[in-house]
Amino acid sequence: MFALLALALAVQAQTKEVKMITSTDQLTLHPGWNLIPLDVIPTPATPEAVFAPLIAASNLEIVTGFQNQMGVFFDPAGLPFLNTLTGLVPGEGYWVKVTNEATLSVTGEVISPTFAINLKTGWNLVAYWPSETTTPEAAFADLITAGKLLLVTGYEQGGKFYDPNGPPFLNTLTEVKNGFGYWVKLSANYNGFLYPTAWQCDNTFTDIRDGKTYSTVQIGDQCWMKQNLNVGIRISSGSSQTDNGTLEKYCYNNDEANCDVYGGSYRWGEAMSYSSSSSTNPSGIQGICPVGWHLPADAEWCQLTSFLDASVNCNDIGWSGTDAGCKLKEAGTSHWTSPNTCATNQSNFTALPGGYIIGSGSAFGYLHDGGSWWSATESSGSNVWGRHLNYYEPGIYRDPAYFSKQSSYSIRCLKDN
């Protein structure tokens, strides 16, 4: 009996440690009708709460859905007791009509890649929640194989359709993308439908928080983002990034166009999403990376650089390796200062020289001359193990004295295993 009680308490303790992963879905709405999904499960999930910013701006005309094979609607200007859409359900799509273009931010629990829904005979209005773009053939492969898919239609400022049984050249719906919902017509019920998880490194993915798309690259056993992270609201370099619930970034010379090329610049606290780390952290932490990605640990940077260059000594402080930097840096001098010594980008990592803000000051420096990236591993209470490349060195630089937590550097995210 006592053993059973101890087991129950242990299970309960483990359950308490499970944390809900939350994120913010950014949806771009055009004037008129939009067919949208939700990539998150908001709380509360009422239309009044989810569309509150649009309602407050007098920009929401109507929301319609299709629940239990019946049309439902929410009219913010109508009589509340007449509204039949009272809750937004995970996996469903919705028609949203707005007067003016807007970006709707919805925060909630992230929908798992293995989330499944039950589809009924006839029409179903479904969401597409995976981050990667795919084809209708791939997205609905299980329904096609089962012989139950009759038609898929979408709306991207114009109607499109995919008929699995018709001539392929007539199909106008050629991509299934994050940020859109779809009508799916079946010949029979299908329970447990989920989208394939066949995404592979070297494909692109979309950050559901702001709709930005990133390329990826497989290097050894690791999958890295091929661009520096660019997420958050730009603030002036004279302002401090703080733990205020809002993602904040610096852009070189306070110019958003530089973030578009070189990514954002972040203090370590912001990069870590104000979570703690330790010098023994072997596998990084999500920080402000997208769901499914994380800020790499010092050991994971070591794995990358030693894979590319056997002469790298991961215990060295300062410059190490004979050509790790050559293989990581983007080749040429369109972004790097000449001569950009030995840069071949053999790894396709495509490191760019985004510069930095040193210390707690507001002055930028080193754009085109060097790039610096955070790790998730502390060296001390005030310093971190990071990596640095510059235009005249073939190796890679590792020195916590250079990476003060008060400075601002780039982020390159690594795919979770």
VOPAGU-2260 file (C-alpha; in pm, 1 decimal, decimal comma):
REM VOPAGU-2260
SITE   aa  ch    i         X         Y         Z
SITE  MET   A    0       0,0       0,0       0,0
SITE  PHE   A    1     279,3     238,0      96,1
SITE  ALA   A    2     462,9     146,4    -226,3
SITE  LEU   A    3     153,2     232,2    -428,8
SITE  LEU   A    4     117,5     561,5    -242,8
SITE  ALA   A    5     483,3     647,0    -308,3
SITE  LEU   A    6     440,3     564,2    -676,5
SITE  ALA   A    7     130,5     781,9    -698,3
SITE  LEU   A    8     311,7    1070,9    -533,8
SITE  ALA   A    9     607,9    1028,2    -771,5
SITE  VAL   A   10     379,1    1033,6   -1074,9
SITE  GLN   A   11     203,7    1339,2    -935,4
SITE  ALA   A   12     537,9    1514,5    -882,7
SITE  GLN   A   13     645,7    1434,1   -1237,5
SITE  THR   A   14     313,6    1562,0   -1368,8
SITE  LYS   A   15     361,0    1891,7   -1191,3
SITE  GLU   A   16     695,4    1938,1   -1364,0
SITE  VAL   A   17     538,3    1925,8   -1711,5
SITE  LYS   A   18     509,7    2280,5   -1842,4
SITE  MET   A   19     270,8    2396,2   -2109,6
SITE  ILE   A   20     458,5    2537,1   -2410,1
SITE  THR   A   21     303,4    2869,8   -2505,4
SITE  SER   A   22     363,9    3087,8   -2805,8
SITE  THR   A   23     207,7    3377,5   -2993,7
SITE  ASP   A   24      55,1    3317,4   -3335,7
SITE  GLN   A   25      71,1    3617,3   -3570,8
SITE  LEU   A   26    -202,0    3621,9   -3836,1
SITE  THR   A   27    -202,5    3870,8   -4123,9
SITE  LEU   A   28    -558,1    3972,5   -4217,5
SITE  HIS   A   29    -643,7    4148,3   -4541,7
SITE  PRO   A   30    -952,1    4368,4   -4594,7
SITE  GLY   A   31   -1252,6    4146,2   -4660,3
SITE  TRP   A   32   -1260,3    3771,1   -4601,1
SITE  ASN   A   33    -973,7    3563,4   -4463,3
SITE  LEU   A   34    -971,2    3184,5   -4408,2
SITE  ILE   A   35    -748,6    3132,0   -4106,4
SITE  PRO   A   36    -629,0    2862,7   -3863,7
SITE  LEU   A   37    -494,6    2896,8   -3512,0
SITE  ASP   A   38    -153,5    2744,6   -3435,9
SITE  VAL   A   39    -217,8    2781,0   -3063,9
SITE  ILE   A   40    -494,9    2692,6   -2820,2
SITE  PRO   A   41    -591,2    3020,3   -2649,8
SITE  THR   A   42    -739,9    3050,8   -2301,1
SITE  PRO   A   43   -1014,2    3156,9   -2303,3
SITE  ALA   A   44   -1101,6    3040,7   -2653,3
SITE  THR   A   45   -1410,9    3256,4   -2695,8
SITE  PRO   A   46   -1436,3    3475,0   -3006,9
SITE  GLU   A   47   -1478,2    3778,1   -2780,4
SITE  ALA   A   48   -1136,8    3711,2   -2624,5
SITE  VAL   A   49    -945,9    3591,0   -2931,4
SITE  PHE   A   50   -1060,0    3876,9   -3154,2
SITE  ALA   A   51   -1064,4    4142,3   -2880,5
SITE  PRO   A   52    -799,5    4365,9   -3049,4
SITE  LEU   A   53   -1001,0    4371,6   -3372,6
SITE  ILE   A   54   -1323,6    4440,5   -3184,3
SITE  ALA   A   55   -1162,6    4724,7   -2987,0
SITE  ALA   A   56   -1044,8    4880,2   -3315,5
SITE  SER   A   57   -1393,9    4839,6   -3469,7
SITE  ASN   A   58   -1224,4    4633,7   -3740,3
SITE  LEU   A   59   -1404,3    4299,3   -3704,1
SITE  GLU   A   60   -1718,9    4256,4   -3913,3
SITE  ILE   A   61   -1796,4    3887,1   -3860,5
SITE  VAL   A   62   -1644,4    3544,3   -3791,0
SITE  THR   A   63   -1797,4    3225,6   -3929,3
SITE  GLY   A   64   -1714,6    2860,0   -3878,7
SITE  PHE   A   65   -1842,9    2512,3   -3956,3
SITE  GLN   A   66   -1896,0    2303,4   -3643,0
SITE  ASN   A   67   -2073,9    1967,7   -3634,9
SITE  GLN   A   68   -2150,3    2005,7   -4006,1
SITE  MET   A   69   -2338,2    2329,1   -3939,9
SITE  GLY   A   70   -2251,5    2690,4   -4007,7
SITE  VAL   A   71   -2194,7    2906,6   -3700,8
SITE  PHE   A   72   -2119,4    3277,8   -3667,0
SITE  PHE   A   73   -2008,8    3551,0   -3431,1
SITE  ASP   A   74   -2120,0    3910,4   -3498,1
SITE  PRO   A   75   -1950,9    4152,5   -3255,5
SITE  ALA   A   76   -2209,5    4421,3   -3335,6
SITE  GLY   A   77   -2511,6    4192,6   -3312,3
SITE  LEU   A   78   -2719,6    4064,6   -3025,1
SITE  PRO   A   79   -2500,1    3828,0   -2818,1
SITE  PHE   A   80   -2771,5    3563,9   -2770,5
SITE  LEU   A   81   -2797,9    3522,3   -3147,8
SITE  ASN   A   82   -2430,7    3428,4   -3190,8
SITE  THR   A   83   -2389,9    3055,0   -3252,0
SITE  LEU   A   84   -2008,4    3053,0   -3255,8
SITE  THR   A   85   -1925,8    3052,5   -2885,6
SITE  GLY   A   86   -1586,6    2879,3   -2880,8
SITE  LEU   A   87   -1290,4    2826,0   -3113,6
SITE  VAL   A   88   -1193,8    2458,9   -3138,9
SITE  PRO   A   89    -836,9    2333,9   -3200,9
SITE  GLY   A   90    -794,8    2204,9   -3554,3
SITE  GLU   A   91   -1079,4    2407,4   -3704,2
SITE  GLY   A   92   -1052,1    2686,8   -3961,5
SITE  TYR   A   93   -1251,3    3011,0   -3950,9
SITE  TRP   A   94   -1362,2    3277,2   -4192,6
SITE  VAL   A   95   -1279,7    3623,9   -4056,5
SITE  LYS   A   96   -1400,0    3941,0   -4225,4
SITE  VAL   A   97   -1225,0    4267,0   -4140,9
SITE  THR   A   98   -1256,1    4621,9   -4270,5
SITE  ASN   A   99    -888,6    4712,5   -4271,8
SITE  GLU   A  100    -563,9    4518,1   -4295,2
SITE  ALA   A  101    -444,4    4405,5   -3953,5
SITE  THR   A  102    -212,6    4167,8   -3769,3
SITE  LEU   A  103    -387,2    3957,7   -3507,4
SITE  SER   A  104    -173,9    3818,3   -3223,4
SITE  VAL   A  105    -311,3    3514,4   -3040,8
SITE  THR   A  106    -127,1    3363,3   -2744,1
SITE  GLY   A  107    -187,0    3012,7   -2617,2
SITE  GLU   A  108     -63,6    2656,0   -2588,2
SITE  VAL   A  109     119,7    2538,0   -2898,6
SITE  ILE   A  110     -64,5    2273,1   -3100,0
SITE  SER   A  111     147,2    1958,2   -3102,6
SITE  PRO   A  112     274,4    1823,3   -3437,5
SITE  THR   A  113     104,5    1494,7   -3343,1
SITE  PHE   A  114    -233,8    1656,4   -3275,0
SITE  ALA   A  115    -512,7    1472,7   -3461,4
SITE  ILE   A  116    -871,8    1556,0   -3555,0
SITE  ASN   A  117   -1177,8    1357,1   -3663,1
SITE  LEU   A  118   -1318,8    1440,5   -4006,9
SITE  LYS   A  119   -1674,5    1370,9   -4121,2
SITE  THR   A  120   -1837,6    1277,4   -4448,5
SITE  GLY   A  121   -1889,8    1589,0   -4657,5
SITE  TRP   A  122   -1726,2    1922,7   -4590,7
SITE  ASN   A  123   -1489,5    1998,1   -4302,1
SITE  LEU   A  124   -1335,0    2338,2   -4231,1
SITE  VAL   A  125    -988,1    2254,5   -4097,2
SITE  ALA   A  126    -680,7    2442,3   -3981,0
SITE  TYR   A  127    -327,1    2382,5   -4101,0
SITE  TRP   A  128    -103,7    2415,4   -3794,2
SITE  PRO   A  129     240,4    2277,4   -3899,3
SITE  SER   A  130     501,0    2547,0   -3962,2
SITE  GLU   A  131     636,2    2410,4   -4291,2
SITE  THR   A  132     483,8    2465,5   -4635,3
SITE  THR   A  133     394,5    2147,8   -4822,9
SITE  THR   A  134     182,8    2023,6   -5114,3
SITE  PRO   A  135    -179,3    1906,5   -5093,9
SITE  GLU   A  136     -61,1    1563,2   -5203,2
SITE  ALA   A  137     170,6    1544,4   -4900,1
SITE  ALA   A  138     -54,3    1717,4   -4646,0
SITE  PHE   A  139    -355,0    1496,6   -4721,7
SITE  ALA   A  140    -168,1    1180,8   -4823,6
SITE  ASP   A  141    -346,6     963,7   -4563,9
SITE  LEU   A  142    -687,9    1071,2   -4693,0
SITE  ILE   A  143    -583,5    1008,6   -5053,4
SITE  THR   A  144    -444,0     664,4   -4968,0
SITE  ALA   A  145    -769,4     579,9   -4787,7
SITE  GLY   A  146    -963,6     679,8   -5099,5
SITE  LYS   A  147   -1174,3     929,9   -4902,5
SITE  LEU   A  148   -1053,8    1268,5   -5024,8
SITE  LEU   A  149   -1283,4    1429,7   -5281,5
SITE  LEU   A  150   -1171,1    1792,6   -5286,2
SITE  VAL   A  151    -967,8    2055,1   -5099,6
SITE  THR   A  152   -1032,0    2425,2   -5143,9
SITE  GLY   A  153    -846,6    2722,1   -5001,3
SITE  TYR   A  154    -865,8    3098,2   -5004,6
SITE  GLU   A  155    -563,6    3324,5   -5032,3
SITE  GLN   A  156    -724,9    3647,3   -5149,3
SITE  GLY   A  157    -884,2    3426,9   -5411,9
SITE  GLY   A  158   -1025,9    3075,4   -5429,5
SITE  LYS   A  159    -807,5    2774,4   -5511,5
SITE  PHE   A  160    -880,1    2401,4   -5532,5
SITE  TYR   A  161    -712,8    2061,2   -5540,8
SITE  ASP   A  162    -889,8    1757,9   -5689,3
SITE  PRO   A  163    -692,3    1436,4   -5626,0
SITE  ASN   A  164    -890,2    1259,7   -5898,2
SITE  GLY   A  165    -869,7    1529,0   -6164,3
SITE  PRO   A  166    -601,8    1631,9   -6413,8
SITE  PRO   A  167    -311,5    1771,0   -6207,3
SITE  PHE   A  168    -256,2    2069,0   -6440,9
SITE  LEU   A  169    -603,8    2201,3   -6354,1
SITE  ASN   A  170    -534,4    2219,9   -5980,7
SITE  THR   A  171    -477,6    2577,1   -5862,8
SITE  LEU   A  172    -407,3    2486,0   -5499,0
SITE  THR   A  173     -44,1    2375,5   -5514,1
SITE  GLU   A  174      73,7    2469,9   -5162,0
SITE  VAL   A  175     -68,2    2413,2   -4815,6
SITE  LYS   A  176      73,9    2682,2   -4589,1
SITE  ASN   A  177      83,4    2792,2   -4230,7
SITE  GLY   A  178    -154,3    3079,8   -4163,4
SITE  PHE   A  179    -440,1    2938,2   -4370,8
SITE  GLY   A  180    -742,0    2715,4   -4322,7
SITE  TYR   A  181    -887,2    2475,0   -4580,7
SITE  TRP   A  182   -1218,2    2319,2   -4678,2
SITE  VAL   A  183   -1177,4    1940,6   -4702,9
SITE  LYS   A  184   -1452,1    1724,9   -4855,0
SITE  LEU   A  185   -1459,3    1351,4   -4779,2
SITE  SER   A  186   -1659,7    1057,5   -4910,5
SITE  ALA   A  187   -1665,5     894,5   -4564,8
SITE  ASN   A  188   -1569,7     963,2   -4202,2
SITE  TYR   A  189   -1199,4     956,6   -4112,9
SITE  ASN   A  190   -1094,0     954,4   -3748,2
SITE  GLY   A  191    -751,4    1052,2   -3619,5
SITE  PHE   A  192    -635,5    1261,5   -3914,5
SITE  LEU   A  193    -299,4    1431,3   -3861,7
SITE  TYR   A  194     -58,6    1603,8   -4092,3
SITE  PRO   A  195     254,7    1406,8   -4185,3
SITE  THR   A  196     566,5    1493,8   -3987,4
SITE  ALA   A  197     800,5    1427,5   -4276,5
SITE  TRP   A  198     978,1    1761,2   -4251,7
SITE  GLN   A  199    1351,6    1718,8   -4298,3
SITE  CYS   A  200    1643,5    1946,1   -4238,1
SITE  ASP   A  201    1750,5    2149,9   -4543,4
SITE  ASN   A  202    1383,6    2245,7   -4588,9
SITE  THR   A  203    1239,7    2577,5   -4475,8
SITE  PHE   A  204    1013,8    2635,6   -4178,3
SITE  THR   A  205     795,2    2923,1   -4063,0
SITE  ASP   A  206     812,5    3082,2   -3719,6
SITE  ILE   A  207     445,7    3092,8   -3618,4
SITE  ARG   A  208     506,7    3395,6   -3398,2
SITE  ASP   A  209     561,6    3640,0   -3683,6
SITE  GLY   A  210     538,0    3442,7   -4008,7
SITE  LYS   A  211     908,4    3473,1   -4093,9
SITE  THR   A  212    1050,9    3181,0   -4292,4
SITE  TYR   A  213    1398,8    3040,4   -4225,2
SITE  SER   A  214    1618,1    2806,9   -4427,5
SITE  THR   A  215    1792,4    2519,3   -4250,2
SITE  VAL   A  216    2106,6    2315,1   -4301,2
SITE  GLN   A  217    2213,9    1968,4   -4187,0
SITE  ILE   A  218    2573,3    1964,6   -4058,8
SITE  GLY   A  219    2677,7    1625,2   -3924,8
SITE  ASP   A  220    2411,2    1512,9   -3678,3
SITE  GLN   A  221    2286,1    1866,9   -3619,8
SITE  CYS   A  222    2022,4    2075,8   -3796,0
SITE  TRP   A  223    2093,1    2450,9   -3779,9
SITE  MET   A  224    1901,7    2755,6   -3892,9
SITE  LYS   A  225    2075,2    2901,4   -4195,7
SITE  GLN   A  226    1999,1    3260,4   -4093,3
SITE  ASN   A  227    2036,3    3453,9   -3771,5
SITE  LEU   A  228    1718,5    3478,2   -3567,3
SITE  ASN   A  229    1512,8    3791,7   -3634,0
SITE  VAL   A  230    1221,1    3802,3   -3393,5
SITE  GLY   A  231    1075,2    4072,6   -3171,7
SITE  ILE   A  232     991,3    4440,8   -3167,3
SITE  ARG   A  233    1281,1    4670,4   -3251,8
SITE  ILE   A  234    1379,9    4907,4   -2973,6
SITE  SER   A  235    1643,7    5179,2   -2975,4
SITE  SER   A  236    1992,4    5081,3   -2868,7
SITE  GLY   A  237    1960,1    5347,4   -2601,8
SITE  SER   A  238    1685,7    5141,7   -2433,7
SITE  SER   A  239    1739,8    4825,2   -2231,5
SITE  GLN   A  240    1588,4    4489,6   -2319,4
SITE  THR   A  241    1394,2    4382,5   -2011,7
SITE  ASP   A  242    1186,0    4092,9   -1882,3
SITE  ASN   A  243     857,6    4260,2   -1972,7
SITE  GLY   A  244     677,8    3982,4   -2160,7
SITE  THR   A  245     759,1    4138,8   -2500,9
SITE  LEU   A  246    1029,6    4005,5   -2733,8
SITE  GLU   A  247    1269,6    4291,5   -2804,7
SITE  LYS   A  248    1559,9    4319,9   -3047,1
SITE  TYR   A  249    1819,8    4572,3   -3154,4
SITE  CYS   A  250    1887,3    4635,9   -3522,5
SITE  TYR   A  251    2228,1    4766,2   -3625,8
SITE  ASN   A  252    2220,8    5148,3   -3636,0
SITE  ASN   A  253    1855,8    5120,1   -3525,3
SITE  ASP   A  254    1764,8    5029,3   -3884,2
SITE  GLU   A  255    1512,1    4747,5   -3934,4
SITE  ALA   A  256    1661,0    4678,4   -4277,9
SITE  ASN   A  257    1979,4    4555,6   -4107,2
SITE  CYS   A  258    1776,9    4306,3   -3903,5
SITE  ASP   A  259    1624,9    4177,7   -4227,7
SITE  VAL   A  260    1975,9    4085,3   -4345,5
SITE  TYR   A  261    2177,7    4011,1   -4031,1
SITE  GLY   A  262    1905,9    3920,0   -3781,9
SITE  GLY   A  263    1835,9    4085,1   -3450,1
SITE  SER   A  264    2087,4    4159,4   -3176,9
SITE  TYR   A  265    2002,3    4047,1   -2823,6
SITE  ARG   A  266    2136,8    4066,9   -2473,3
SITE  TRP   A  267    2187,5    3726,5   -2315,7
SITE  GLY   A  268    1892,7    3758,1   -2075,9
SITE  GLU   A  269    1657,5    3831,6   -2364,5
SITE  ALA   A  270    1811,7    3549,9   -2571,0
SITE  MET   A  271    1746,8    3307,2   -2284,5
SITE  SER   A  272    1393,0    3439,1   -2233,7
SITE  TYR   A  273    1518,2    3513,5   -1882,1
SITE  SER   A  274    1560,2    3145,2   -1794,3
SITE  SER   A  275    1863,1    3032,2   -1596,7
SITE  SER   A  276    2146,5    2811,6   -1723,7
SITE  SER   A  277    2462,9    2660,0   -1586,3
SITE  SER   A  278    2812,6    2573,4   -1698,7
SITE  THR   A  279    2707,2    2206,4   -1714,2
SITE  ASN   A  280    2410,7    2261,3   -1945,9
SITE  PRO   A  281    2480,9    2014,4   -2233,5
SITE  SER   A  282    2179,2    2069,4   -2455,2
SITE  GLY   A  283    2083,4    2435,1   -2459,8
SITE  ILE   A  284    1747,8    2590,7   -2384,5
SITE  GLN   A  285    1465,6    2716,9   -2604,5
SITE  GLY   A  286    1505,3    3078,1   -2501,5
SITE  ILE   A  287    1354,6    3297,1   -2772,5
SITE  CYS   A  288    1409,4    3040,9   -3048,2
SITE  PRO   A  289    1095,6    2908,1   -3224,6
SITE  VAL   A  290     912,8    2605,5   -3089,7
SITE  GLY   A  291    1114,4    2293,9   -3175,3
SITE  TRP   A  292    1442,4    2488,7   -3176,8
SITE  HIS   A  293    1678,9    2606,0   -2905,3
SITE  LEU   A  294    1970,1    2829,9   -2818,0
SITE  PRO   A  295    2268,0    2592,9   -2846,7
SITE  ALA   A  296    2486,9    2507,3   -2549,6
SITE  ASP   A  297    2864,0    2550,5   -2556,5
SITE  ALA   A  298    2897,0    2173,2   -2606,2
SITE  GLU   A  299    2671,7    2189,3   -2913,7
SITE  TRP   A  300    2881,9    2468,3   -3067,4
SITE  CYS   A  301    3180,4    2244,1   -2995,5
SITE  GLN   A  302    3012,6    1956,1   -3178,9
SITE  LEU   A  303    2961,0    2178,8   -3483,9
SITE  THR   A  304    3308,3    2325,7   -3502,3
SITE  SER   A  305    3499,2    2005,9   -3426,3
SITE  PHE   A  306    3293,7    1822,2   -3691,0
SITE  LEU   A  307    3405,5    2078,7   -3948,7
SITE  ASP   A  308    3763,1    2109,9   -3826,5
SITE  ALA   A  309    3935,9    1831,0   -3633,5
SITE  SER   A  310    4202,0    2076,2   -3515,0
SITE  VAL   A  311    3950,2    2270,4   -3303,1
SITE  ASN   A  312    4016,6    2227,0   -2932,7
SITE  CYS   A  313    3692,7    2293,2   -2748,2
SITE  ASN   A  314    3879,4    2362,5   -2425,1
SITE  ASP   A  315    4081,9    2642,5   -2581,4
SITE  ILE   A  316    4020,1    3003,4   -2489,1
SITE  GLY   A  317    4076,2    3235,1   -2783,6
SITE  TRP   A  318    4123,2    3135,5   -3147,5
SITE  SER   A  319    4112,8    2764,8   -3234,5
SITE  GLY   A  320    4117,2    2555,8   -3549,6
SITE  THR   A  321    4277,0    2593,4   -3888,9
SITE  ASP   A  322    3970,0    2637,5   -4108,6
SITE  ALA   A  323    3647,8    2616,2   -3901,7
SITE  GLY   A  324    3579,0    2982,7   -3971,4
SITE  CYS   A  325    3645,8    2935,7   -4342,5
SITE  LYS   A  326    3380,1    2666,0   -4363,2
SITE  LEU   A  327    3124,1    2864,5   -4162,0
SITE  LYS   A  328    3150,8    3211,8   -4316,6
SITE  GLU   A  329    2949,4    3317,7   -4618,6
SITE  ALA   A  330    3189,3    3335,8   -4911,7
SITE  GLY   A  331    3265,7    3661,0   -5089,5
SITE  THR   A  332    3258,2    4022,2   -4974,6
SITE  SER   A  333    2900,5    4130,8   -5038,6
SITE  HIS   A  334    2847,6    4124,6   -4660,0
SITE  TRP   A  335    3196,2    4054,6   -4519,5
SITE  THR   A  336    3484,5    4303,2   -4526,9
SITE  SER   A  337    3758,0    4217,6   -4778,3
SITE  PRO   A  338    3952,5    3992,3   -4791,1
SITE  ASN   A  339    3715,5    3768,4   -4588,8
SITE  THR   A  340    4007,7    3530,7   -4545,3
SITE  CYS   A  341    3959,9    3175,3   -4676,1
SITE  ALA   A  342    3576,5    3191,4   -4658,6
SITE  THR   A  343    3424,7    2899,7   -4852,1
SITE  ASN   A  344    3095,1    2839,9   -4664,6
SITE  GLN   A  345    3161,3    2470,3   -4726,6
SITE  SER   A  346    2919,8    2387,4   -4443,7
SITE  ASN   A  347    2637,6    2606,1   -4586,3
SITE  PHE   A  348    2604,9    2756,8   -4237,8
SITE  THR   A  349    2632,4    3100,2   -4409,0
SITE  ALA   A  350    2760,8    3298,6   -4111,2
SITE  LEU   A  351    2707,6    3672,6   -4154,8
SITE  PRO   A  352    2892,6    3960,7   -3982,6
SITE  GLY   A  353    2611,3    4127,1   -3788,6
SITE  GLY   A  354    2832,4    4323,4   -3549,8
SITE  TYR   A  355    2744,3    4386,1   -3185,2
SITE  ILE   A  356    2678,7    4626,4   -2900,5
SITE  ILE   A  357    2957,4    4588,9   -2646,0
SITE  GLY   A  358    2869,5    4623,6   -2278,3
SITE  SER   A  359    2572,0    4822,7   -2153,9
SITE  GLY   A  360    2631,9    5110,6   -2394,7
SITE  SER   A  361    2429,4    5201,9   -2701,8
SITE  ALA   A  362    2702,0    5215,2   -2969,4
SITE  PHE   A  363    2706,0    4952,5   -3244,0
SITE  GLY   A  364    3028,1    4821,2   -3393,0
SITE  TYR   A  365    3194,2    4570,3   -3621,8
SITE  LEU   A  366    2922,5    4534,6   -3889,3
SITE  HIS   A  367    3078,0    4353,2   -4190,1
SITE  ASP   A  368    3391,2    4279,6   -3985,6
SITE  GLY   A  369    3266,9    4005,5   -3755,0
SITE  GLY   A  370    2977,7    3797,3   -3629,2
SITE  SER   A  371    2920,8    3681,0   -3270,8
SITE  TRP   A  372    2670,5    3426,9   -3142,0
SITE  TRP   A  373    2543,9    3341,2   -2795,5
SITE  SER   A  374    2540,1    2998,4   -2636,7
SITE  ALA   A  375    2311,7    2894,7   -2352,0
SITE  THR   A  376    2605,3    2811,3   -2124,2
SITE  GLU   A  377    2734,0    3049,9   -1859,8
SITE  SER   A  378    3099,3    3084,2   -1771,5
SITE  SER   A  379    3029,1    3299,4   -1466,6
SITE  GLY   A  380    2760,0    3522,0   -1325,3
SITE  SER   A  381    2844,1    3790,0   -1579,3
SITE  ASN   A  382    2988,1    3605,0   -1880,7
SITE  VAL   A  383    2891,2    3336,0   -2131,2
SITE  TRP   A  384    3064,0    3090,3   -2365,3
SITE  GLY   A  385    2989,1    3219,3   -2716,9
SITE  ARG   A  386    3146,2    3201,0   -3063,1
SITE  HIS   A  387    3295,6    3472,3   -3281,6
SITE  LEU   A  388    3418,3    3488,3   -3643,3
SITE  ASN   A  389    3588,3    3774,4   -3824,0
SITE  TYR   A  390    3695,2    3867,6   -4174,9
SITE  TYR   A  391    4069,6    3801,2   -4137,3
SITE  GLU   A  392    4090,9    3480,0   -3930,2
SITE  PRO   A  393    4043,6    3118,5   -4049,1
SITE  GLY   A  394    3960,4    2982,1   -3703,1
SITE  ILE   A  395    3682,4    3037,7   -3451,8
SITE  TYR   A  396    3700,2    3241,9   -3131,6
SITE  ARG   A  397    3577,8    3121,2   -2791,0
SITE  ASP   A  398    3637,5    3339,5   -2486,9
SITE  PRO   A  399    3385,5    3423,0   -2212,9
SITE  ALA   A  400    3564,6    3748,9   -2140,3
SITE  TYR   A  401    3438,4    3867,8   -2479,8
SITE  PHE   A  402    3079,9    3758,8   -2413,7
SITE  SER   A  403    2953,0    3982,9   -2135,5
SITE  LYS   A  404    2583,3    3935,0   -2058,3
SITE  GLN   A  405    2539,6    4311,3   -2098,3
SITE  SER   A  406    2653,0    4301,3   -2460,4
SITE  SER   A  407    2423,9    4226,7   -2754,4
SITE  TYR   A  408    2498,8    3959,3   -3012,2
SITE  SER   A  409    2332,9    3741,2   -3275,5
SITE  ILE   A  410    2143,3    3414,4   -3224,3
SITE  ARG   A  411    2161,6    3102,3   -3438,7
SITE  CYS   A  412    1907,0    2838,9   -3332,6
SITE  LEU   A  413    1957,8    2460,3   -3336,1
SITE  LYS   A  414    1684,3    2201,2   -3398,6
SITE  ASP   A  415    1573,1    1993,3   -3102,8
SITE  ASN   A  416    1656,0    1623,6   -3125,3
